Every structure is written in structure tokens, then in C-alpha cells.
Amino acid sequence: MKLKIKNHFLAALLTACFTAPFSHAAILVTETFGGTGSGGLNGTTADTFNAAITTAGGSSTWAADGSLLDNGTINTASVGNRVSAHLNLGTYINDAKNTAAGKFVLTTTITTTTGNWLSVGFAQTGNTGSNFSVNTGYGNILVRATGDIDQYRGANTGNEVTANDTIIGNTNQTVTITWDFTPGGGYNGTTNFGNVVFSVAGVGGYTTAPSVFTANAPIQFLTLGWGGLTNPGPVTGSYASLSLTQIPEPNVALLGGLGLLGLLRRRR
């Protein structure tokens, strides 16, 4: 009878080891762009902003070009060519590199209706008067009015990830960017400084293969960007929602569980 109870316990423990990491993902930032559209996003605060980011020097206050309104839409009357908005994450991302806590997932819903493009991703510097390529962007995804999706491991077009760079048929897209700076994801600090994966949901959706950073990417800002065909650019579109989560490396809980199993065996 005792052996049966122990076997049930061990099965439950193993189940917990494999499932626990995914249930303990930390929500770092959320933004629903729930304003009225009567004011700009600049100076407003994110709906959720983890206190640990503030401790790492970040700020929950949006810095944004005046053409992005508080309801997430672009005001075409004041839009400039290649402008942006950002949240300062301080050293939070960089501090997690080469640790089990170094995996991050950003999901955003973007609608682009006319003009050129809207984008989302990370950047090294924050400057609302320019886009992610000028701001030394890392791991950005760009949605064009045509429905075309472009992904960029680093700043400028020379760092574009060309796989699955296709027209996907509609302009309301939920995109996900996953940064993995964990040792389990390949980070070694010499030839591999982490990787980024891009996913697109809906019609024509896809997930790219991991694109590896071969040099350190000092990330500080979560960045939105948009650009028109001229200056000022006739781009229209909106951001509907945004969430940034941190996902622990699965083998952390697994190793802990295996350690407990070892203790139980020794006690038997």
C-alpha cells in the first residue's frame, strides 16, 4: 500500500516538473491602448508594468511621437516619416541574459490600413523621432499595409530574416516575437548571444527558425514604430494590444524535481 502511494506521488511530482515552468511565466508589461483617442500616448502609463523593471531602471511611462494616440491609432494629420514610441525597460533584459530567466515573449496585434508600415520590437536606444533601424533595433517585426511581413534580427534591412517573408492576405495581424537568451537556448557568450523567433497568427501564419545573435545586443527599450511613404507620411493603422512575458527555462523545475526524486529514493 505504501509503495502504491509513493508511486502516485512520484507521478504527480514528475507531472509538476514538466508543467510548472509554463504556469509560472511572469507578466512584465501589458498595454490595451484603452484611451479615448482624444490625447496622445506620450506621457501615459502602461496598464501593467512589473515592479522589478522599475527597480532595474525602467519606466512605465510611454515616450511617443505625437502622432500615436492613447487608443493606439495613428493620427495621420501629424504623423512624421519613420517615428516611434517606447517603454524603458532599464537593464532588466540584459541582466537576465545567460540565465534560466532569459526567455521573453512579446505578442502584439497590429492593423495597418494605408501607407507603409507599423512595427514592434526591442531597441538599444530610445528616440521617438526615428524608427527602430536608426534606434539600433533588435528583433523587430514590421507589418506593411499590403499584408507583407518583414522580420529584422538587428537594425536596418541588412539584418532582415528572409524566410517566410510573404504576403499573408490581410492587414490585422497578431505577431509574436520570442527572444531566448538562456543557456538552454544556446547562449554561450562567444558565438551565440541568444536568438529570436518570429511568429504570425491567422491566414498565412508561420513561425520562423531561430535567428542567432553573433554579438551582444544591449537591449533597453520596447519599441513601436511606424512610417509613411512621404514626410509627413500618409500611414494609417493601430496597435490593439501588447503583452511582454518572461518564461523560465523548463529544465530548472525538472532538475529540482529530479533532485527530490533522488532524496526519496535514498530515504527508501
C-alpha positions in Angstrom: 0.0 0.0 0.0 2.8 2.4 0.9 4.6 1.6 -2.4 1.4 2.5 -4.3 1.1 5.8 -2.6 4.7 6.6 -3.3 4.3 5.8 -7.0 1.3 8.1 -7.2 3.3 10.8 -5.5 6.2 10.3 -7.9 3.9 10.5 -10.9 2.4 13.7 -9.6 5.8 15.2 -8.9 7.0 14.4 -12.4 3.9 15.9 -13.9 4.5 19.1 -11.9 8.2 19.2 -13.0 7.2 19.2 -16.7 4.3 21.6 -16.5 5.3 24.1 -13.7 7.6 26.3 -15.8 4.8 27.2 -18.2 2.4 28.1 -15.5 4.9 30.4 -13.8 5.5 32.8 -16.7 5.8 36.3 -15.3 3.8 39.1 -17.0 6.1 42.0 -17.3 4.2 44.5 -19.4 0.6 44.8 -20.8 -1.0 47.6 -22.8 -4.5 47.6 -24.2 -4.5 51.1 -25.6 -7.8 51.7 -23.9 -7.8 55.5 -24.2 -10.4 57.6 -26.0 -8.2 58.8 -28.8 -8.6 62.4 -27.6 -5.0 62.6 -26.5 -1.5 61.2 -27.3 0.0 58.0 -25.9 3.0 60.1 -24.8 3.1 60.5 -21.0 0.5 57.8 -20.3 1.5 54.7 -18.3 1.3 51.0 -19.3 -1.6 49.0 -17.9 0.8 46.6 -16.3 4.5 47.2 -15.6 6.4 44.8 -13.4 8.0 46.5 -10.3 11.2 44.6 -11.0 11.7 46.5 -14.2 11.3 49.8 -12.4 14.0 48.6 -9.9 16.2 47.8 -12.9 15.9 51.5 -14.0 12.9 51.2 -16.3 9.8 53.4 -16.5 6.2 52.6 -17.0 5.6 55.9 -18.8 5.4 55.9 -22.6 7.6 58.2 -24.6 5.9 58.6 -28.0 5.7 60.7 -31.1 2.6 62.9 -31.1 1.0 61.0 -34.0 0.3 57.9 -31.8 -2.9 58.4 -29.8 -3.8 56.9 -26.5 -6.2 54.4 -28.2 -3.4 53.0 -30.3 -4.3 54.6 -33.6 -2.1 56.8 -35.8 -3.2 60.4 -36.3 -2.4 60.9 -40.0 -2.7 64.7 -39.6 0.5 64.8 -37.5 2.5 61.7 -38.4 6.1 62.1 -39.4 8.2 59.8 -41.6 9.7 57.0 -39.5 8.8 57.8 -35.9 8.2 55.7 -32.8 7.2 55.1 -29.2 8.9 53.2 -26.5 8.9 52.0 -22.9 12.2 52.0 -21.0 13.0 48.5 -19.6 16.2 49.6 -17.9 18.7 46.8 -17.6 16.1 44.1 -16.9 16.5 42.2 -20.2 20.3 42.4 -20.2 20.5 41.3 -16.5 18.7 38.1 -17.4 21.0 37.1 -20.2 22.8 33.8 -19.8 20.4 32.8 -17.0 17.4 30.4 -16.9 15.2 33.5 -16.7 16.4 34.9 -20.0 13.5 34.0 -22.3 10.9 36.7 -23.2 7.8 36.7 -25.4 6.2 39.8 -26.9 2.8 39.5 -28.5 1.1 42.4 -30.3 -1.9 42.9 -32.5 -1.3 45.4 -35.3 -3.6 46.8 -38.0 -2.1 48.7 -41.0 -4.6 50.0 -43.4 -2.9 52.5 -45.7 0.6 54.0 -46.3 3.7 52.0 -45.4 4.2 50.0 -42.2 3.9 49.6 -38.4 6.4 47.7 -36.3 7.1 46.3 -32.8 10.3 45.0 -31.1 13.3 45.9 -29.0 15.9 48.7 -29.4 19.1 49.7 -27.8 18.3 53.4 -27.7 15.1 55.5 -27.5 14.4 58.3 -29.9 10.8 59.0 -30.8 11.9 61.0 -33.9 13.2 57.9 -35.7 12.3 54.3 -36.3 13.8 51.1 -34.9 16.5 50.8 -37.6 18.0 54.2 -36.5 17.5 53.3 -32.9 19.6 50.2 -33.2 16.7 47.8 -33.1 16.9 44.1 -32.2 14.3 41.5 -33.0 11.6 43.7 -34.7 8.7 42.7 -36.9 7.2 45.0 -39.4 3.6 44.8 -40.8 3.0 46.5 -44.1 -0.3 47.9 -45.5 0.0 45.3 -48.2 -0.1 42.5 -45.6 3.6 41.8 -46.2 5.6 40.8 -43.0 9.3 41.7 -42.6 11.4 40.5 -39.7 14.7 42.0 -38.5 17.2 40.4 -36.2 19.1 43.6 -36.0 18.7 47.2 -37.2 18.4 48.1 -40.9 17.5 46.0 -43.9 20.8 44.2 -43.9 19.6 42.2 -40.8 16.3 41.0 -42.3 15.2 37.4 -41.7 14.0 36.5 -45.2 12.5 33.1 -44.5 8.7 33.1 -44.8 8.7 36.8 -45.7 5.4 36.5 -47.5 2.2 38.4 -48.2 -0.3 36.8 -45.9 -3.6 38.2 -47.2 -4.9 40.6 -44.5 -3.7 43.5 -42.5 -5.0 42.7 -39.0 -2.2 40.6 -37.6 -1.2 39.2 -34.2 2.5 38.8 -34.2 4.8 37.2 -31.6 8.5 37.7 -31.0 10.4 35.3 -28.8 13.9 36.2 -27.5 15.8 33.4 -25.9 19.0 34.4 -24.0 19.1 31.2 -21.9 22.0 28.7 -21.8 19.4 26.1 -22.8 18.5 28.1 -25.9 22.2 28.1 -27.0 23.6 31.3 -25.3 27.3 30.9 -24.7 28.6 34.5 -24.8 31.1 33.9 -27.6 29.5 32.6 -30.8 25.9 32.7 -29.6 24.4 35.7 -27.8 20.9 34.4 -27.9 18.3 34.1 -30.7 15.0 35.5 -31.9 12.0 33.7 -33.4 9.1 35.4 -35.2 5.5 34.1 -35.4 2.5 35.3 -37.2 -1.1 34.1 -36.5 -4.0 33.9 -38.8 -4.2 33.5 -42.6 -0.8 32.5 -44.0 0.6 32.4 -40.5 4.1 30.9 -39.8 6.9 30.6 -37.4 10.5 31.3 -38.4 13.5 29.3 -37.4 15.6 30.8 -34.6 17.9 33.6 -35.9 21.1 33.8 -33.8 22.8 36.9 -32.5 26.5 36.6 -33.0 27.3 39.7 -31.0 25.9 41.1 -27.8 22.6 43.0 -28.3 22.3 45.5 -25.4 18.5 45.9 -25.3 16.8 48.6 -23.2 13.6 49.7 -24.9 10.4 48.0 -26.0 9.7 49.9 -29.3 6.7 50.6 -31.6 7.5 52.2 -34.9 5.6 53.5 -38.0 6.5 55.1 -41.2 4.8 56.6 -44.2 5.8 56.9 -47.8 6.5 60.6 -47.6 7.2 63.1 -44.8 4.7 63.6 -43.3 3.7 60.1 -44.2 0.1 59.2 -45.1 0.1 56.0 -42.9 -3.0 54.8 -41.0 -3.2 51.9 -38.6 -3.4 51.0 -35.0 -2.0 48.9 -32.1 -4.8 46.9 -30.4 -2.9 45.2 -27.6 0.5 44.3 -26.3 2.0 41.9 -23.7 5.5 41.0 -22.7 6.1 37.9 -20.6 9.1 36.2 -19.1 9.3 32.4 -19.4 11.5 30.3 -17.1 13.7 27.7 -18.7 11.9 24.3 -18.4 14.8 22.3 -17.1 15.1 24.4 -14.0 11.9 22.9 -12.4 12.8 19.5 -13.9 16.2 19.4 -12.2 14.6 20.4 -8.9 12.1 17.6 -9.3 14.8 15.1 -10.1 16.7 16.1 -7.0 13.6 15.4 -4.9 13.3 12.0 -6.5 16.8 11.3 -5.6 16.1 12.2 -1.9 13.0 10.0 -1.9 15.0 7.0 -3.2 17.7 7.4 -0.6 15.1 7.5 2.1 13.6 4.3 0.8 
